[in-house]
Amino acid sequence: MASALVALAALGTAGCGDSGPKVSSKTIAPPPGAPAPDLASTKQRADLETRNLLRGAISAAETCFGSADSYVPCRTREQLTPFASEQRFGPFLEHVVAGDPKPGEIAVQVATRRQLRILAASRSGNRFAYSRSLPRDPSRADAAKTTIFSCLVRAFPESESCEKGRWG
């Protein structure tokens, strides 16, 4: 037993002074003989992650609107941060960018007093958008807000994530 403890202690001190094992950010290949990952399910997971991140941005922007009665101060990562609920939707803030989003990114493209449009680009190649327009006079009986959850499939023709140009 004592020799086992000495051996464990020696293993624990081996390599002292170096930075430890090298870790790569590259994807690790499956072991030989293991089935290759299903490309469609990988793209579906990417779309699911993107939609969840987009939901976080939508939640923050709508909460911001509730505070400001306008979408104008709800455009940037810094402006959305106080309204973020990362426990519910994950860390979407690190994915918010200005301009046209690249795969894995979200951008508030339109934020006016009564209109909001957020676009998210999935790593699958698909794009998901949230658009909301509020009426000029909400007190009118025929006034209706318009909310659209649209998507564009670029990665593969059939997608559980986007059916007939809509997601939600």
C-alpha positions in Angstrom: 0.0 0.0 0.0 2.8 2.4 0.9 4.5 1.7 -2.5 1.2 2.6 -4.2 1.0 5.9 -2.4 4.6 6.7 -3.4 3.8 5.8 -7.0 0.7 8.1 -6.9 2.7 10.9 -5.3 5.4 10.5 -8.0 2.7 10.7 -10.7 1.3 13.9 -9.1 4.7 15.6 -9.2 5.8 14.4 -12.6 6.1 17.3 -15.1 6.2 20.0 -12.4 7.3 23.3 -13.9 5.7 22.7 -17.2 2.3 24.0 -18.2 0.7 20.5 -18.2 -0.9 18.7 -21.1 -1.5 20.6 -24.3 -5.1 21.1 -25.1 -6.3 21.9 -28.6 -9.5 23.8 -29.5 -9.9 21.6 -32.6 -12.6 19.0 -32.7 -11.4 15.6 -31.6 -12.0 12.9 -34.2 -14.0 9.9 -33.1 -12.0 6.8 -32.3 -11.3 4.3 -35.1 -14.3 2.2 -35.8 -16.8 4.6 -34.2 -19.7 5.8 -36.4 -19.2 9.2 -37.9 -21.4 11.9 -36.6 -24.6 12.4 -38.6 -24.1 15.7 -40.6 -27.9 16.5 -40.5 -28.1 16.1 -36.7 -24.9 18.2 -36.3 -26.6 21.0 -38.4 -29.8 20.6 -36.4 -27.9 21.1 -33.1 -26.3 24.2 -34.6 -29.7 25.5 -35.5 -31.1 24.7 -32.1 -28.2 26.5 -30.4 -28.7 29.5 -32.7 -32.4 29.7 -32.0 -31.7 29.6 -28.2 -29.2 32.4 -28.5 -31.6 34.4 -30.6 -34.4 33.8 -28.0 -32.1 35.3 -25.4 -31.5 38.4 -27.5 -35.2 38.7 -28.2 -36.0 38.5 -24.4 -33.4 41.1 -23.6 -34.5 43.5 -26.4 -38.2 43.2 -25.4 -37.4 43.8 -21.8 -35.3 46.8 -22.8 -38.3 48.1 -24.8 -40.5 47.7 -21.8 -38.1 49.9 -19.9 -37.6 52.5 -22.6 -40.8 52.4 -24.6 -38.6 52.3 -27.7 -36.2 49.8 -29.3 -33.7 52.5 -30.1 -31.6 52.0 -26.9 -31.7 48.2 -27.4 -29.2 47.8 -30.2 -25.8 46.8 -28.8 -24.3 44.2 -26.5 -23.7 46.9 -23.9 -27.3 48.2 -24.1 -28.7 44.7 -23.8 -26.5 43.6 -21.0 -28.7 45.0 -18.1 -31.7 43.1 -19.6 -30.0 39.8 -20.2 -31.2 36.7 -18.4 -28.4 34.3 -19.1 -29.7 31.7 -16.7 -32.7 31.1 -19.0 -31.2 31.5 -22.5 -27.5 30.9 -22.1 -24.6 33.3 -22.8 -26.0 35.0 -25.9 -24.4 38.3 -25.2 -20.9 37.2 -26.4 -22.5 36.4 -29.8 -24.1 39.8 -30.3 -22.2 41.8 -33.0 -22.9 44.9 -35.1 -23.6 44.6 -38.9 -24.2 41.4 -40.8 -23.7 38.4 -38.5 -21.3 35.6 -39.4 -22.1 32.0 -38.4 -22.6 31.8 -34.7 -23.4 35.5 -34.3 -26.5 37.6 -33.7 -27.0 41.2 -34.8 -29.8 43.7 -34.1 -30.2 45.1 -37.5 -33.2 47.4 -37.0 -34.1 49.2 -33.7 -36.4 52.1 -34.1 -39.1 53.4 -31.8 -41.6 50.8 -33.0 -39.6 48.3 -35.0 -37.1 45.6 -34.1 -35.3 43.1 -36.3 -32.7 40.7 -35.0 -30.8 38.3 -37.3 -28.9 35.2 -36.2 -26.6 33.1 -38.4 -26.3 29.4 -37.6 -23.1 27.5 -38.0 -25.1 25.2 -40.3 -25.5 28.0 -42.8 -29.1 28.7 -42.0 -30.3 32.1 -40.8 -33.0 33.0 -38.3 -34.7 36.3 -37.8 -37.1 37.9 -35.4 -39.1 41.0 -36.6 -41.6 43.0 -34.6 -43.6 46.1 -35.7 -45.8 48.0 -33.4 -48.7 50.1 -34.6 -48.5 53.9 -34.6 -51.7 54.2 -32.6 -52.1 51.1 -30.3 -55.4 52.5 -29.0 -57.2 51.9 -32.4 -59.4 48.8 -32.5 -57.8 47.7 -35.8 -54.2 48.3 -34.5 -52.2 45.1 -34.4 -48.6 44.4 -33.7 -46.8 42.1 -36.2 -44.3 39.6 -35.0 -42.6 37.3 -37.4 -40.2 34.4 -36.7 -38.6 33.9 -40.2 -35.8 31.7 -41.4 -33.8 30.9 -44.5 -32.5 27.4 -45.1 -29.2 27.4 -46.9 -27.5 24.4 -45.5 -29.8 21.6 -46.5 -33.2 21.5 -48.2 -35.2 20.0 -45.3 -34.9 21.3 -41.9 -36.8 20.6 -38.7 -35.6 24.0 -37.6 -37.2 26.0 -40.4 -40.5 24.9 -42.0 -42.0 27.0 -44.8 -39.8 30.0 -43.9 -40.9 30.1 -40.2 -39.4 29.0 -36.9 -40.7 29.4 -33.3 
